[in-house]
Amino acid sequence: MKRLLSLSTLFPNAVNPRFGTFVARQLEALAARDDWDVTLINPIGIPPIAFGHYKSLTGAITSGPENGIDVHRIRFQLIPKIGWPLNPHLIAHAVLPLARRLHSEHPFDVVDAQFFYPDGPAAQHIAKALGLPFAMTARGSDIAFWGQKTIARKQMKEAGRASDCMLAVSAALRGEMADIGLSQEKISVHYTGLDHGAFHPLDKATCRAKLGKDFGIALDDDAILLVTTAALIPLKNQALTIAALPRLPGTHFILVGIGPEREKLEQQARALGVADRVHFAGLIDHENLPIILGAADASVLASQREGLANAWVESLACGIPVILSDVGGAREVVQSDDAGRIVDQSSEAIRKAVLDLLANPPARNIVARSAAHLTWENNAAQLAAHYTKIAAQPG
């Protein structure tokens, strides 16, 4: 059996149980196989003097077995706002003593980073110190955001040159990585997975009844319901869907997620006279998300940038078509009219897509076929193949 040491700043904890759940699911699926054992180190940035939300994060520093993974959460010294160029070094400095000890007790075969920055450059230092091959995964926002910053881009390119394997969650993201100077020949596409036991078509009427009973959102039977699952930040463009609502009578919009834009979005809804049709659901337990999706007619996410969002494929697996902006891997997901529509980033484009899509809505089981191939088992099998290959390469 091979052993993986995975480094990820994105991983659920007691304070943020939904943070990086896709990383947890991927590593759990790999650990469930009989050919790979997984140890995760989750560095959590906390300033020397913890204040505000950082103080609560001190309660997240826990370790132990979790769903087949040996998890170690450790603190690294974070310098808020201005110290980000130091984060790869600070993470490596905090992680390396633990990584050395674990490696001496039971040697690893591969090191990986589950996010390109700052995890990737930090993993580069750790892998070099341990004398191991290493891989990095790009998720989308890491390349789009950090790739525009000169220092981060330089660190990412250095890590990319030193890596044995780079993975991208979509073919479009692979191209974006090449655009910032990463070697396209070293990048493989590795699509996300999905729990089809949780995300599958449900009866719409039943879901709407639960929506009213459990979430206090009561809808008429003939109401149109749009939903989005994303952080409430400008990047996600929820304001465009709200702006379309005055021209979509009887249409409601549920926003699942939290973020700094909530107050601004609430003000927009009031100003447009649609506040009674815009519902802020906040954070939703993952097991309840299929109920909200099952009550919907379409999912809308007109983001400015994406890699390949898990929210897209979760919606499709529930039989709910998606309306997406033409970014990232959107065209790799929406390959037929049954799956949804690709639109410009404008409220009018969203309005037209909603009307067009719902004029002849596809059957939910047909929509769900669009995501049938995306399973965590397939994801883990592909990941195991990549890592087995680089583990076998001569050092």
The 8 nearest C-alpha neighbors of each residue, nearest first, counted from 0:
[[1, 34, 35, 2, 36, 33, 108, 32],
 [2, 0, 35, 108, 34, 36, 3, 107],
 [1, 3, 36, 107, 108, 35, 37, 0],
 [4, 2, 37, 109, 107, 110, 5, 108],
 [3, 5, 110, 38, 39, 109, 37, 107],
 [4, 6, 39, 111, 110, 112, 3, 38],
 [7, 5, 112, 40, 39, 111, 41, 113],
 [6, 8, 9, 113, 41, 112, 118, 114],
 [7, 9, 41, 42, 10, 43, 118, 6],
 [10, 8, 19, 7, 18, 22, 11, 41],
 [9, 11, 19, 18, 8, 20, 23, 22],
 [12, 10, 16, 18, 17, 19, 15, 20],
 [13, 11, 16, 15, 14, 59, 10, 18],
 [12, 14, 59, 16, 15, 11, 58, 56],
 [13, 15, 12, 59, 16, 56, 55, 58],
 [16, 14, 12, 18, 17, 13, 11, 59],
 [15, 17, 11, 12, 13, 18, 14, 20],
 [18, 16, 15, 20, 11, 19, 12, 285],
 [19, 17, 11, 15, 10, 16, 20, 9],
 [18, 20, 10, 9, 21, 22, 11, 17],
 [19, 21, 23, 22, 17, 18, 11, 24],
 [22, 20, 24, 19, 23, 25, 309, 191],
 [23, 21, 25, 20, 19, 24, 26, 10],
 [22, 24, 20, 26, 21, 25, 27, 10],
 [25, 23, 27, 21, 22, 26, 28, 20],
 [26, 24, 22, 28, 27, 23, 21, 375],
 [25, 27, 29, 23, 28, 24, 30, 22],
 [28, 26, 30, 24, 29, 25, 23, 31],
 [27, 29, 31, 25, 26, 30, 379, 375],
 [28, 30, 379, 26, 31, 27, 32, 25],
 [29, 31, 27, 32, 36, 28, 37, 35],
 [32, 30, 28, 29, 27, 33, 67, 35],
 [33, 31, 30, 29, 34, 35, 28, 379],
 [32, 34, 35, 31, 0, 30, 36, 29],
 [33, 35, 0, 32, 1, 36, 383, 30],
 [36, 34, 1, 0, 2, 30, 33, 32],
 [35, 37, 2, 30, 3, 1, 0, 38],
 [38, 36, 3, 68, 30, 2, 4, 35],
 [37, 39, 69, 4, 68, 70, 5, 3],
 [40, 38, 5, 70, 4, 6, 69, 71],
 [39, 41, 71, 6, 72, 70, 5, 42],
 [40, 42, 72, 7, 8, 71, 6, 73],
 [43, 41, 73, 8, 74, 72, 75, 40],
 [44, 42, 74, 75, 73, 41, 8, 45],
 [43, 45, 77, 75, 76, 74, 42, 46],
 [44, 46, 77, 76, 53, 49, 75, 43],
 [47, 45, 77, 48, 49, 76, 78, 44],
 [48, 46, 49, 76, 45, 77, 78, 75],
 [49, 47, 46, 50, 45, 54, 53, 76],
 [50, 48, 54, 53, 46, 47, 45, 51],
 [49, 51, 54, 53, 52, 48, 46, 55],
 [52, 50, 53, 54, 49, 55, 56, 48],
 [51, 53, 54, 55, 50, 56, 49, 57],
 [54, 52, 56, 49, 50, 51, 55, 45],
 [55, 53, 49, 50, 52, 56, 57, 51],
 [54, 56, 52, 57, 53, 58, 14, 51],
 [57, 55, 59, 53, 58, 54, 14, 52],
 [58, 56, 59, 55, 54, 60, 53, 45],
 [57, 59, 56, 60, 55, 14, 13, 61],
 [58, 60, 56, 57, 13, 12, 61, 14],
 [61, 59, 72, 58, 73, 57, 74, 62],
 [62, 60, 72, 59, 71, 63, 73, 58],
 [63, 61, 71, 70, 72, 60, 64, 69],
 [62, 64, 70, 69, 65, 71, 61, 68],
 [63, 65, 69, 68, 70, 67, 66, 62],
 [66, 64, 68, 67, 63, 69, 70, 27],
 [67, 65, 68, 27, 64, 69, 30, 31],
 [66, 68, 65, 30, 27, 64, 69, 31],
 [69, 67, 65, 37, 64, 66, 38, 70],
 [68, 70, 64, 38, 63, 39, 65, 37],
 [71, 69, 39, 63, 62, 68, 64, 38],
 [70, 72, 62, 40, 41, 39, 73, 63],
 [73, 71, 41, 60, 61, 62, 40, 42],
 [72, 74, 42, 60, 43, 41, 71, 75],
 [75, 73, 43, 42, 44, 45, 76, 60],
 [74, 76, 44, 93, 90, 43, 77, 42],
 [75, 77, 46, 45, 44, 47, 89, 74],
 [76, 78, 46, 44, 45, 79, 75, 82],
 [77, 79, 82, 46, 81, 80, 76, 83],
 [80, 78, 81, 82, 77, 46, 83, 45],
 [79, 81, 82, 78, 83, 77, 84, 46],
 [82, 80, 83, 79, 78, 84, 85, 77],
 [81, 83, 78, 85, 84, 80, 79, 86],
 [82, 84, 86, 85, 81, 80, 78, 79],
 [85, 83, 86, 82, 151, 150, 87, 81],
 [86, 84, 83, 88, 82, 87, 89, 78],
 [85, 87, 89, 83, 88, 84, 90, 117],
 [88, 86, 121, 117, 90, 89, 120, 85],
 [87, 89, 91, 86, 90, 85, 92, 121],
 [90, 88, 86, 92, 91, 87, 85, 93],
 [89, 91, 93, 87, 92, 88, 75, 86],
 [90, 92, 121, 94, 88, 93, 89, 95],
 [91, 93, 89, 90, 94, 95, 88, 96],
 [94, 92, 90, 91, 75, 95, 89, 96],
 [95, 93, 91, 97, 92, 96, 90, 98],
 [94, 96, 98, 97, 91, 92, 99, 93],
 [97, 95, 99, 98, 94, 100, 93, 92],
 [98, 96, 100, 95, 99, 94, 101, 93],
 [97, 99, 95, 101, 100, 96, 102, 94],
 [100, 98, 102, 96, 97, 101, 95, 103],
 [101, 99, 97, 103, 102, 98, 104, 96],
 [100, 102, 104, 98, 103, 99, 105, 97],
 [101, 103, 106, 99, 105, 100, 104, 107],
 [102, 104, 100, 101, 105, 106, 99, 98],
 [105, 103, 101, 102, 100, 106, 99, 107],
 [104, 106, 102, 103, 101, 107, 2, 100],
 [107, 105, 102, 103, 104, 108, 101, 2],
 [108, 106, 2, 102, 3, 109, 4, 105],
 [107, 109, 2, 390, 3, 1, 131, 106],
 [110, 108, 3, 132, 133, 131, 107, 390],
 [111, 109, 133, 4, 5, 3, 126, 132],
 [110, 112, 134, 5, 133, 135, 6, 4],
 [113, 111, 135, 6, 119, 118, 114, 7],
 [112, 114, 7, 136, 135, 6, 111, 115],
 [115, 113, 136, 118, 112, 137, 116, 138],
 [114, 116, 119, 137, 118, 141, 136, 135],
 [117, 115, 118, 119, 114, 141, 120, 155],
 [116, 118, 87, 119, 120, 115, 86, 121],
 [117, 119, 116, 121, 112, 114, 115, 120],
 [118, 120, 115, 122, 112, 121, 116, 117],
 [121, 119, 123, 158, 122, 87, 118, 117],
 [122, 120, 87, 91, 118, 123, 124, 119],
 [123, 121, 125, 119, 124, 120, 126, 112],
 [122, 124, 120, 126, 121, 125, 158, 127],
 [125, 123, 127, 121, 122, 126, 128, 91],
 [124, 126, 122, 128, 127, 123, 95, 129],
 [127, 125, 131, 129, 123, 128, 124, 130],
 [126, 128, 130, 124, 125, 129, 123, 131],
 [129, 127, 125, 126, 130, 124, 131, 95],
 [130, 128, 126, 127, 131, 125, 99, 102],
 [129, 131, 127, 128, 126, 132, 394, 125],
 [132, 130, 126, 129, 109, 127, 133, 108],
 [133, 131, 109, 163, 126, 110, 389, 390],
 [132, 134, 110, 111, 162, 109, 163, 126],
 [133, 135, 111, 164, 165, 162, 163, 112],
 [136, 134, 112, 165, 111, 119, 115, 113],
 [135, 137, 166, 113, 114, 165, 167, 115],
 [138, 136, 167, 115, 114, 139, 166, 141],
 [139, 137, 306, 168, 140, 141, 114, 136],
 [140, 306, 138, 141, 142, 305, 137, 143],
 [139, 141, 143, 142, 144, 138, 305, 306],
 [140, 142, 139, 144, 145, 143, 115, 116],
 [141, 143, 146, 139, 140, 145, 144, 176],
 [144, 142, 140, 146, 141, 145, 139, 147],
 [145, 143, 146, 141, 142, 140, 147, 148],
 [146, 144, 147, 148, 141, 142, 151, 143],
 [145, 147, 142, 152, 144, 148, 143, 151],
 [146, 148, 145, 144, 149, 143, 152, 142],
 [149, 147, 145, 151, 146, 150, 152, 144],
 [148, 150, 152, 151, 153, 147, 146, 145],
 [151, 149, 153, 152, 148, 154, 84, 155],
 [150, 152, 154, 153, 148, 149, 145, 155],
 [151, 153, 146, 155, 149, 154, 150, 148],
 [152, 154, 156, 150, 151, 155, 149, 157],
 [155, 153, 151, 157, 152, 156, 120, 158],
 [156, 154, 152, 158, 157, 153, 159, 151],
 [155, 157, 159, 153, 158, 154, 181, 152],
 [158, 156, 154, 160, 159, 155, 153, 161],
 [157, 159, 155, 161, 120, 156, 160, 123],
 [158, 160, 156, 162, 157, 161, 155, 181],
 [159, 161, 157, 158, 162, 156, 182, 181],
 [160, 162, 158, 159, 157, 163, 123, 133],
 [163, 161, 159, 164, 133, 160, 134, 158],
 [162, 164, 133, 134, 132, 389, 161, 165],
 [165, 163, 134, 162, 185, 186, 135, 166],
 [164, 166, 186, 135, 134, 136, 185, 187],
 [165, 167, 136, 187, 186, 188, 189, 137],
 [168, 166, 188, 137, 169, 173, 189, 136],
 [167, 169, 190, 189, 188, 138, 307, 306],
 [170, 168, 172, 171, 328, 167, 188, 307],
 [169, 171, 173, 172, 188, 174, 328, 167],
 [172, 170, 174, 169, 327, 173, 328, 175],
 [171, 173, 175, 169, 174, 170, 306, 327],
 [174, 172, 170, 176, 171, 175, 167, 177],
 [173, 175, 177, 171, 172, 176, 178, 170],
 [176, 174, 172, 178, 177, 173, 171, 179],
 [177, 175, 173, 178, 174, 179, 181, 172],
 [176, 178, 181, 174, 180, 183, 175, 179],
 [177, 179, 175, 176, 180, 174, 181, 173],
 [180, 178, 177, 176, 181, 146, 175, 152],
 [179, 181, 177, 178, 182, 156, 176, 183],
 [182, 180, 177, 176, 156, 179, 183, 159],
 [183, 181, 184, 185, 177, 180, 186, 159],
 [182, 184, 186, 177, 185, 181, 173, 176],
 [185, 183, 182, 186, 187, 181, 177, 165],
 [184, 186, 183, 182, 164, 165, 187, 163],
 [187, 185, 165, 183, 166, 184, 164, 173],
 [188, 186, 166, 167, 189, 165, 185, 173],
 [189, 187, 167, 169, 166, 168, 170, 190],
 [188, 190, 168, 167, 166, 187, 191, 169],
 [191, 189, 168, 169, 188, 192, 378, 373],
 [190, 192, 378, 168, 373, 189, 193, 309],
 [193, 191, 375, 374, 373, 378, 190, 194],
 [192, 194, 374, 375, 373, 195, 191, 313],
 [195, 193, 196, 197, 198, 374, 375, 192],
 [196, 194, 198, 197, 199, 193, 316, 374],
 [195, 197, 194, 198, 199, 193, 316, 374],
 [196, 198, 195, 194, 199, 286, 289, 193],
 [199, 197, 195, 317, 316, 196, 289, 194],
 [198, 200, 317, 316, 195, 197, 201, 318],
 [201, 199, 317, 318, 363, 364, 293, 316],
 [202, 200, 293, 203, 199, 317, 206, 290],
 [201, 203, 205, 204, 206, 293, 200, 294],
 [202, 204, 294, 206, 205, 293, 207, 201],
 [205, 203, 207, 206, 202, 208, 294, 220],
 [206, 204, 208, 202, 207, 203, 209, 201],
 [207, 205, 294, 209, 203, 290, 208, 204],
 [208, 206, 210, 294, 204, 209, 205, 203],
 [207, 209, 205, 211, 210, 206, 204, 212],
 [210, 208, 212, 206, 211, 207, 213, 205],
 [209, 211, 207, 214, 208, 213, 216, 212],
 [210, 212, 217, 216, 215, 209, 208, 214],
 [211, 213, 209, 210, 215, 214, 208, 216],
 [212, 214, 209, 210, 211, 215, 216, 208],
 [215, 213, 210, 216, 211, 212, 209, 280],
 [214, 216, 211, 212, 213, 217, 210, 209],
 [217, 215, 211, 214, 210, 218, 212, 278],
 [216, 218, 211, 215, 210, 219, 207, 208],
 [219, 217, 222, 220, 216, 207, 211, 221],
 [220, 218, 222, 221, 217, 223, 249, 207],
 [219, 221, 222, 218, 204, 207, 223, 217],
 [220, 222, 219, 223, 218, 249, 250, 224],
 [223, 221, 219, 249, 220, 250, 218, 224],
 [224, 222, 250, 251, 296, 249, 221, 225],
 [225, 223, 295, 251, 296, 250, 252, 222],
 [224, 226, 252, 297, 298, 295, 296, 251],
 [227, 225, 253, 298, 252, 254, 299, 295],
 [226, 228, 254, 299, 298, 300, 255, 229],
 [229, 227, 255, 256, 310, 254, 226, 230],
 [230, 228, 256, 227, 231, 255, 235, 310],
 [229, 231, 256, 257, 258, 232, 235, 228],
 [232, 230, 258, 260, 257, 261, 259, 256],
 [231, 233, 260, 234, 230, 235, 258, 259],
 [234, 232, 235, 236, 260, 231, 237, 238],
 [233, 235, 303, 232, 236, 302, 304, 231],
 [234, 236, 302, 233, 237, 232, 303, 301],
 [235, 237, 238, 302, 233, 234, 301, 239],
 [238, 236, 239, 240, 235, 241, 300, 301],
 [237, 239, 241, 236, 240, 242, 264, 267],
 [240, 238, 346, 242, 237, 241, 236, 345],
 [239, 241, 243, 242, 238, 237, 346, 349],
 [240, 242, 238, 243, 244, 239, 268, 237],
 [243, 241, 239, 240, 244, 346, 238, 245],
 [242, 244, 346, 240, 241, 350, 246, 245],
 [243, 245, 247, 246, 241, 242, 250, 240],
 [246, 244, 247, 243, 248, 273, 242, 271],
 [247, 245, 244, 243, 248, 350, 242, 347],
 [246, 248, 244, 245, 250, 249, 243, 350],
 [249, 247, 250, 246, 245, 244, 251, 223],
 [248, 250, 222, 223, 247, 251, 276, 221],
 [251, 249, 223, 248, 247, 224, 222, 244],
 [252, 250, 276, 224, 277, 225, 223, 249],
 [251, 253, 225, 277, 226, 224, 278, 276],
 [254, 252, 226, 278, 279, 277, 225, 255],
 [253, 255, 279, 227, 280, 226, 278, 228],
 [256, 254, 228, 280, 281, 227, 282, 253],
 [257, 255, 281, 282, 230, 229, 228, 231],
 [256, 258, 281, 231, 230, 282, 261, 255],
 [257, 259, 231, 230, 260, 232, 261, 256],
 [258, 260, 261, 232, 231, 257, 262, 263],
 [261, 259, 231, 232, 263, 258, 262, 264],
 [262, 260, 264, 263, 259, 231, 265, 258],
 [261, 263, 265, 264, 260, 266, 259, 267],
 [262, 264, 266, 260, 265, 261, 267, 259],
 [265, 263, 267, 261, 266, 262, 260, 268],
 [266, 264, 262, 268, 267, 263, 261, 269],
 [267, 265, 263, 269, 264, 268, 270, 262],
 [266, 268, 264, 270, 265, 269, 271, 263],
 [267, 269, 274, 265, 273, 271, 266, 270],
 [270, 268, 274, 272, 266, 271, 267, 273],
 [269, 271, 267, 268, 272, 266, 273, 274],
 [272, 270, 268, 269, 273, 267, 245, 242],
 [271, 273, 269, 270, 274, 268, 245, 275],
 [274, 272, 268, 276, 275, 271, 269, 277],
 [273, 275, 268, 269, 277, 276, 272, 265],
 [274, 276, 273, 277, 278, 272, 251, 268],
 [277, 275, 251, 273, 274, 252, 278, 250],
 [278, 276, 252, 274, 275, 251, 253, 273],
 [279, 277, 253, 280, 252, 254, 276, 275],
 [278, 280, 254, 281, 253, 255, 277, 256],
 [279, 281, 255, 254, 278, 282, 253, 256],
 [282, 280, 256, 257, 255, 279, 283, 254],
 [281, 283, 256, 255, 257, 280, 284, 17],
 [284, 282, 285, 281, 288, 287, 255, 280],
 [285, 283, 287, 286, 288, 282, 17, 16],
 [284, 286, 288, 287, 283, 289, 17, 197],
 [285, 287, 284, 288, 289, 197, 283, 290],
 [288, 286, 285, 284, 290, 289, 283, 291],
 [287, 289, 285, 291, 290, 286, 292, 283],
 [290, 288, 292, 291, 287, 293, 198, 317],
 [291, 289, 293, 206, 288, 292, 287, 294],
 [290, 292, 294, 288, 293, 289, 295, 210],
 [293, 291, 289, 295, 294, 290, 288, 314],
 [292, 294, 290, 291, 295, 203, 201, 206],
 [293, 295, 206, 207, 203, 291, 292, 290],
 [296, 294, 224, 292, 293, 297, 225, 226],
 [295, 297, 224, 225, 223, 319, 294, 298],
 [298, 296, 225, 320, 319, 295, 321, 299],
 [299, 297, 321, 226, 225, 227, 322, 320],
 [298, 300, 322, 227, 321, 323, 226, 301],
 [301, 299, 323, 302, 227, 322, 298, 235],
 [300, 302, 324, 323, 236, 344, 299, 235],
 [303, 301, 235, 236, 304, 300, 234, 324],
 [302, 304, 234, 235, 301, 236, 326, 305],
 [305, 303, 302, 326, 327, 234, 143, 306],
 [306, 304, 327, 139, 307, 326, 140, 308],
 [307, 305, 139, 327, 138, 172, 328, 308],
 [306, 308, 328, 305, 169, 168, 327, 309],
 [307, 309, 310, 311, 306, 305, 312, 328],
 [308, 310, 311, 312, 313, 307, 191, 21],
 [309, 311, 313, 308, 312, 228, 314, 229],
 [312, 310, 309, 314, 308, 313, 315, 321],
 [311, 313, 315, 314, 309, 310, 370, 316],
 [314, 312, 310, 316, 315, 311, 309, 198],
 [315, 313, 317, 319, 312, 311, 316, 310],
 [314, 316, 318, 312, 319, 367, 317, 313],
 [315, 317, 367, 313, 199, 318, 314, 370],
 [318, 316, 199, 200, 314, 315, 198, 319],
 [317, 319, 363, 367, 366, 315, 200, 316],
 [318, 320, 315, 314, 297, 317, 296, 363],
 [321, 319, 339, 338, 297, 315, 298, 366],
 [320, 322, 339, 298, 297, 299, 323, 338],
 [321, 323, 299, 340, 339, 341, 298, 300],
 [324, 322, 341, 301, 300, 342, 299, 321],
 [323, 325, 301, 342, 341, 326, 343, 344],
 [324, 326, 341, 329, 342, 323, 343, 327],
 [327, 325, 324, 304, 329, 305, 328, 303],
 [328, 326, 306, 305, 171, 329, 172, 307],
 [327, 329, 307, 331, 169, 171, 330, 306],
 [330, 328, 332, 331, 327, 326, 325, 333],
 [331, 329, 333, 332, 328, 334, 325, 341],
 [330, 332, 328, 329, 333, 334, 169, 170],
 [333, 331, 329, 330, 334, 328, 369, 312],
 [334, 332, 330, 338, 335, 331, 339, 329],
 [333, 335, 332, 330, 331, 338, 336, 369],
 [336, 334, 337, 338, 333, 339, 340, 369],
 [337, 335, 339, 338, 340, 334, 333, 356],
 [336, 338, 335, 339, 361, 366, 320, 365],
 [339, 337, 320, 333, 366, 336, 335, 369],
 [340, 338, 321, 320, 336, 337, 322, 333],
 [339, 341, 322, 342, 323, 352, 321, 336],
 [340, 342, 323, 324, 325, 322, 339, 343],
 [343, 341, 324, 348, 323, 325, 340, 344],
 [342, 344, 345, 324, 348, 325, 341, 349],
 [343, 345, 324, 301, 342, 346, 348, 239],
 [346, 344, 348, 347, 343, 239, 349, 342],
 [345, 347, 239, 243, 349, 348, 242, 240],
 [348, 346, 350, 349, 345, 351, 243, 352],
 [349, 347, 351, 345, 350, 346, 342, 343],
 [348, 350, 352, 346, 347, 351, 353, 345],
 [351, 349, 347, 353, 348, 352, 243, 346],
 [350, 352, 354, 348, 353, 349, 355, 347],
 [351, 353, 355, 349, 350, 354, 356, 348],
 [354, 352, 356, 350, 351, 355, 357, 349],
 [353, 355, 351, 357, 352, 356, 358, 350],
 [356, 354, 352, 358, 353, 357, 351, 359],
 [355, 357, 353, 354, 358, 352, 360, 359],
 [356, 358, 360, 359, 354, 355, 353, 296],
 [357, 359, 355, 356, 354, 360, 353, 361],
 [358, 360, 357, 356, 361, 355, 354, 362],
 [361, 359, 357, 356, 358, 362, 337, 296],
 [360, 362, 337, 363, 359, 366, 365, 320],
 [363, 361, 365, 364, 366, 360, 318, 337],
 [362, 364, 318, 366, 365, 367, 200, 361],
 [363, 365, 367, 366, 362, 318, 368, 200],
 [364, 366, 363, 362, 367, 368, 361, 337],
 [367, 365, 318, 363, 338, 368, 364, 337],
 [366, 368, 316, 318, 364, 315, 369, 365],
 [369, 367, 371, 370, 366, 365, 364, 316],
 [370, 368, 367, 366, 371, 338, 315, 332],
 [369, 371, 368, 316, 373, 372, 367, 312],
 [370, 372, 368, 373, 369, 367, 316, 374],
 [373, 371, 370, 374, 369, 377, 368, 192],
 [372, 374, 192, 370, 371, 193, 191, 375],
 [375, 373, 192, 193, 376, 377, 372, 378],
 [374, 376, 192, 378, 193, 377, 379, 28],
 [375, 377, 379, 374, 378, 380, 28, 192],
 [378, 376, 380, 374, 375, 379, 381, 373],
 [377, 379, 375, 381, 376, 192, 380, 382],
 [380, 378, 29, 382, 376, 381, 377, 28],
 [381, 379, 377, 383, 382, 378, 376, 384],
 [380, 382, 384, 378, 379, 383, 377, 385],
 [381, 383, 379, 385, 384, 380, 386, 378],
 [382, 384, 380, 386, 381, 385, 387, 379],
 [383, 385, 381, 387, 382, 386, 388, 380],
 [386, 384, 382, 388, 383, 387, 381, 389],
 [385, 387, 383, 389, 388, 384, 390, 382],
 [388, 386, 390, 384, 385, 389, 383, 391],
 [387, 389, 386, 385, 391, 390, 384, 392],
 [388, 390, 392, 386, 391, 387, 163, 385],
 [391, 389, 387, 388, 392, 108, 386, 109],
 [392, 390, 389, 388, 387, 393, 386, 394],
 [391, 393, 389, 390, 394, 388, 132, 387],
 [394, 392, 391, 390, 389, 132, 131, 388],
 [393, 392, 131, 132, 130, 391, 390, 389]]
